[in-house]
Amino acid sequence: MTDLAPVRLERDGDVAVVVLDNPPLNLFTPAVFSELENVAAELVALTDPADAGRARAVLFEARGKVVSGGVDVTFFRDIAEGPAPVRQGADLWTRLLRVAQTIEDLPVPTVFAAHGLTLTAAFELALCCDILLAAERASFGLVEVVVGLTPSMGGPQRLAERAGPARAKELIYTGERYPAAVLERWDVVNRVLPDDGFADAARQYAHRVAAGPTVAHAATKRLVTTAVREGSRAADALVPDVSGALFGTDDLRGAVASFLADGPGKATYTGR
């Protein structure tokens, strides 16, 4: 066992790295969920647009052979057999949805790196992120059906956003494990990368998006999310304010000057 926290926050330059490290299977226990809540709160502060030294991307990764074997089922047993199980269950999902929404609403790109088996809560966490990268050997499942549950950390609805309602129901009803290549075809996984060098490739990807125009990335996130959940016209209505504000940023002014002087792709962004 490690002496470090089972979920912890590290820093790699402009990238904040959330590490899941609860060997041997990275199971989600009450302690892991509590640490995840703490890390989510830290990420809000660490990505604050007012902080010049803020992280400009977030990467989620796990240690060990698997990303996660899911939730420690004894946790569900304790709720079901304890006093007021319905209230305790509702309280649990309220807490975990708050974590999911906090991560989803971060104003910087978020990347989840899945190098192996990724079940239940870990998969739902991945679905909160902007980009899901998977190694060739990775597989995924929302297998709560085996204990009489439905995924309730936001997985069904976010899976439906990516893959459509029919695919979301199929994946959850069956409780099957799906390889990365299948979920890439379903538009759940963004990219499948070779197993060899996967961790480094995921870091490189996170650094690549971190080096981009942070304020513009935040605008992109807001417009895309609004379009998916409220429709294109609702996103259109936000454009004047959201995208108009970009003309007041140092990033845009510097990038335009760089483009005119040196050509495209050579600008340096500061996230201001």
C-alpha positions in Angstrom: 0.0 0.0 0.0 1.1 3.6 -0.6 1.5 6.1 2.2 0.2 8.8 -0.2 -3.4 10.0 -0.5 -5.5 7.6 -2.7 -6.5 10.6 -4.8 -4.0 13.4 -5.0 -3.2 16.5 -6.9 0.2 17.0 -8.5 1.6 19.8 -10.8 3.5 19.3 -14.0 4.1 22.8 -15.3 0.8 24.3 -16.6 -1.0 21.0 -16.1 -2.7 19.9 -12.9 -2.5 16.1 -12.6 -5.1 14.3 -10.6 -3.7 10.8 -9.6 -5.9 7.9 -8.5 -3.6 5.6 -6.5 -5.4 3.1 -4.2 -3.8 -0.2 -4.9 -4.3 -2.9 -5.9 -7.5 -2.1 -7.9 -7.9 1.6 -7.3 -11.4 0.9 -5.8 -13.5 3.8 -4.8 -14.1 3.7 -1.1 -15.6 6.4 1.2 -12.0 7.7 1.8 -11.4 7.9 -2.0 -14.7 9.7 -2.6 -13.8 12.2 0.2 -10.4 12.9 -1.2 -12.0 13.3 -4.7 -14.2 16.0 -3.2 -11.2 17.8 -1.7 -9.3 17.6 -5.0 -12.3 19.0 -6.9 -12.4 22.0 -4.6 -8.6 22.4 -5.0 -9.0 22.4 -8.8 -11.5 25.2 -8.7 -8.9 27.4 -6.9 -6.0 26.1 -9.0 -7.8 27.0 -12.3 -9.1 30.4 -11.2 -8.9 32.8 -14.1 -7.8 35.6 -11.7 -4.6 33.6 -10.8 -1.8 34.4 -13.2 -0.1 31.1 -12.1 -3.1 28.9 -12.5 -3.1 25.5 -14.1 -4.2 25.7 -17.8 -5.3 22.1 -18.2 -6.2 19.2 -16.0 -5.1 15.6 -16.5 -6.6 12.6 -14.7 -4.5 9.4 -14.6 -4.2 6.3 -12.4 -1.4 4.2 -11.1 -1.2 0.4 -11.3 -2.4 -2.1 -13.9 -6.0 -0.9 -14.0 -7.5 2.5 -13.8 -10.2 1.2 -11.4 -12.1 -1.9 -10.6 -15.0 0.2 -9.6 -16.6 0.9 -6.2 -15.9 -1.1 -3.0 -19.3 -2.9 -2.8 -19.1 -3.1 1.0 -19.8 0.7 0.8 -23.2 0.0 -0.9 -23.9 -2.8 1.6 -23.3 -0.5 4.5 -25.7 2.1 3.1 -28.4 -0.5 2.2 -28.3 -2.2 5.6 -27.9 1.0 7.6 -30.4 3.4 9.0 -32.3 5.5 6.5 -30.8 3.9 3.4 -32.9 5.9 0.9 -31.8 9.2 2.5 -28.2 8.1 2.7 -28.2 6.9 -0.9 -29.7 10.2 -2.0 -27.1 12.1 0.0 -24.3 10.1 -1.6 -25.4 10.8 -5.2 -25.9 14.5 -4.4 -22.3 14.7 -3.2 -20.9 12.8 -6.1 -22.9 14.7 -8.7 -21.5 17.9 -7.2 -18.0 16.6 -7.8 -18.9 15.6 -11.4 -20.3 19.0 -12.1 -17.4 20.8 -10.5 -15.0 19.0 -12.8 -17.1 19.5 -15.8 -17.4 23.2 -15.2 -13.7 23.9 -14.8 -12.7 26.7 -17.1 -9.8 24.8 -18.7 -9.5 21.7 -20.8 -9.8 18.5 -18.9 -8.2 15.2 -20.1 -8.8 11.7 -18.8 -6.1 9.1 -19.6 -7.4 5.5 -19.3 -4.5 3.0 -19.6 -6.5 -0.2 -18.6 -9.8 -1.4 -17.1 -12.0 1.5 -16.2 -15.2 0.7 -14.4 -18.1 2.5 -12.7 -17.1 5.6 -10.9 -13.8 6.0 -12.8 -15.7 5.8 -16.1 -18.2 8.3 -14.9 -15.4 10.6 -13.9 -13.9 10.2 -17.4 -17.2 11.2 -18.9 -17.0 14.5 -17.0 -13.8 15.4 -18.8 -13.6 17.1 -22.2 -11.3 14.6 -23.7 -11.1 10.8 -23.1 -7.8 9.2 -24.2 -7.6 5.4 -24.1 -4.8 2.9 -24.5 -5.4 0.1 -26.9 -5.8 -2.4 -24.1 -8.2 -0.2 -22.1 -11.8 -1.3 -21.6 -14.8 0.4 -20.0 -17.9 -0.6 -18.2 -20.8 0.8 -16.2 -21.5 -2.5 -14.4 -23.7 -1.3 -11.6 -26.5 -3.6 -12.8 -24.7 -6.5 -11.0 -25.6 -4.9 -7.7 -29.0 -3.7 -8.6 -28.0 0.0 -9.2 -27.9 2.4 -12.1 -24.8 4.6 -12.4 -25.6 7.8 -10.6 -22.5 10.0 -10.7 -23.8 11.4 -14.0 -22.7 8.5 -16.2 -26.0 7.7 -18.1 -26.8 11.3 -19.1 -23.2 12.1 -20.1 -22.9 8.9 -22.0 -26.1 9.7 -23.8 -24.6 13.1 -24.8 -21.6 11.4 -26.4 -23.0 8.2 -27.8 -26.8 8.8 -28.0 -29.6 7.4 -25.7 -29.8 4.0 -27.4 -26.1 3.2 -26.9 -26.1 4.6 -23.3 -29.0 2.2 -22.4 -27.4 -0.7 -24.1 -24.1 -0.3 -22.3 -25.8 0.1 -18.9 -28.5 -2.5 -19.3 -26.0 -5.2 -20.3 -23.3 -4.3 -17.8 -20.8 -5.5 -20.3 -17.2 -4.3 -20.7 -16.4 -2.5 -23.9 -13.0 -2.2 -25.5 -11.6 1.2 -26.3 -11.9 0.7 -30.1 -15.6 0.2 -29.8 -16.2 3.2 -27.6 -14.1 5.3 -30.0 -16.5 4.3 -32.8 -19.4 5.3 -30.5 -17.7 8.7 -30.0 -17.3 8.1 -26.2 -13.5 7.8 -26.5 -11.8 10.6 -28.4 -8.6 8.8 -29.3 -7.1 5.3 -28.9 -3.3 5.5 -28.5 -0.7 2.7 -28.5 -0.2 0.9 -25.2 3.6 1.6 -25.4 4.3 5.1 -24.3 0.6 5.8 -23.5 1.3 7.7 -20.2 3.8 10.0 -21.9 1.5 10.6 -24.9 -1.3 11.5 -22.6 0.9 14.0 -20.8 2.0 15.5 -24.1 -1.6 15.9 -25.2 -2.4 17.7 -21.9 0.5 20.0 -22.3 -0.5 20.7 -25.9 -4.0 21.9 -24.9 -2.5 23.8 -21.8 -0.3 25.8 -24.2 -3.3 27.0 -26.1 -5.4 30.1 -25.6 -6.9 29.4 -22.2 -9.7 32.0 -22.3 -10.7 30.9 -25.8 -10.8 27.3 -24.6 -13.2 28.3 -21.8 -15.4 30.0 -24.4 -15.4 26.9 -26.5 -16.4 24.7 -23.5 -19.3 27.0 -22.7 -20.6 27.2 -26.2 -20.4 23.5 -26.9 -22.1 22.6 -23.6 -24.9 25.1 -24.2 -25.4 23.8 -27.7 -25.7 20.2 -26.5 -28.0 20.9 -23.7 -30.0 23.8 -24.9 -29.6 23.9 -28.6 -27.6 25.8 -31.2 -29.7 28.9 -31.0 -29.1 29.2 -27.2 -25.3 28.9 -27.9 -25.7 31.6 -30.7 -27.2 33.9 -28.1 -24.1 33.6 -26.0 -21.6 34.3 -28.8 -21.6 38.2 -28.6 -20.7 38.2 -25.0 -18.5 35.1 -24.7 -16.6 35.4 -27.9 -16.7 39.2 -28.1 -14.8 39.3 -24.8 -11.8 37.5 -26.4 -10.9 40.6 -28.3 -9.9 42.1 -24.9 -7.4 39.4 -24.0 -3.7 39.5 -24.2 -3.8 36.1 -25.8 -5.7 37.3 -28.9 -3.7 40.5 -29.3 -0.4 38.6 -29.0 -1.5 35.8 -31.3 -2.7 38.3 -34.0 0.7 40.1 -33.8 2.6 36.8 -34.0 0.5 35.7 -37.0 1.1 38.9 -38.9 4.8 39.0 -38.1 5.8 35.3 -38.2 2.9 33.3 -39.6 0.5 30.9 -37.9 1.2 28.5 -35.1 4.0 30.5 -33.4 2.1 32.4 -30.8 2.8 32.1 -27.1 -0.3 32.2 -24.9 -0.4 33.3 -21.3 -4.0 32.6 -20.4 -4.8 36.3 -19.9 
